[in-house]
Amino acid sequence: MNVANPRLCLVITMGGKSERGSPPKGRLFETKGLLNSITPRLSLARFPGPLVLPPSPPTSLEAEEQAATMAVGVLALQGSFNEHIAALRRLGVKGVEIRKPEQLRSVGSLIIPGGESTTMAKLADFHNLFPALREFVKMGNPVWGTCAGLIFLADKVTGQKAGGQDLIGGLDCTVHRNFFGSQIQSFEVDLLVPELASKEGGADTFRGVFIRAPAILEVGPKVEVLADYPVPFDKPMDEAQEENKGSEKKVIVAVRQGNLLGTAFHPELTADSRWHTYFLKMASEIEGGASNSIVAVEGGDLTFDQQPKNDLPIFQ
């Protein structure tokens, strides 16, 4: 008990009201003698009513639950997880590397970065991450998958290697794993992003960095299309791409469904932070609109509209 401040001492009453200078009825705990023995000049007469004990500190479980809504996790098995953490840092937001199932308890939202999806799947299986990741999605936590992360979130994937790979699922769409070809067919292009521009401001285009990228061929009725791209059928294609040459003139490259966001390109490799701010605001809305649901790193703020500070070699 802290007696340096007499307001932190509790008078428990069983009924009635205390009057100035007189003890309350049914008092079970004597504070006056204790206070006078330490600070003789203090008197309960200075306080007209019963004193109130401050709220108890949170239990370890409560503290863990509070902390879980105050950081953004980034799956750090392989790929561009450092770039995502750097992008969050430029916004003043704390990113937490996630490699084991129990670490998901320390975050309230998650980014699954781009990389080599087969390698990431093997590492996730080795660390027994898939059950925890699937549960994380089913619980409604905000999750954003970029490139390989989009493949992980899809309910259905085509163009996979022999034997396929494990998926997290949850996003009602069909993704072609390497729709745009091999590594040497990677490219950059300005994408029309009207929804992103309306929410985050700025130009109505976003520089999409496609690295051995997937594409979304079909989406379910609850999936919102945020960006698409006209397929240049005159460019070289592999056999898997040839299957989709028919009537398709565009493929989808960014979607949202409830708590899930997916992009086929790499926003973390550009200086344009709007996809990251879009996800952070989406996460705050899902988590109840609490202004402190995302924790700032030391010296940062959560306005999400500051001029980005580049700390990695990224596209300008």
Buried (B, 14 or more C-beta within 10 A) or exposed (E): EEBEEBEEBBBEBEEEEBEEEEBBEEBEEEBBEBBEEEEEEBEBEEBEEBBEEEEEEEEEEEEEEEBBBBBBBBBBBBBBBBBBBBBBBBBBBBBBBBEEBEBBBBBBBBBBBBBBBBBBBBBBEEBEBBEBBBEBBEEEBBBBBBBBBBBBBBBEBBBBEEEEBBBBBBBBBBBBBBBBBEEEBBBBBEBBBEBBBEBBEBEEBBBBBBBBBBBBBBBEEEBEBBBBBEBEEEEEBBEBBEBBEEEBEEBBBBBBBBBBBBBBBBBBBBBBBBBBBBBBBBBBEBBEEEEEBBBBBEEBEBEBEBEBEEEBEBEE
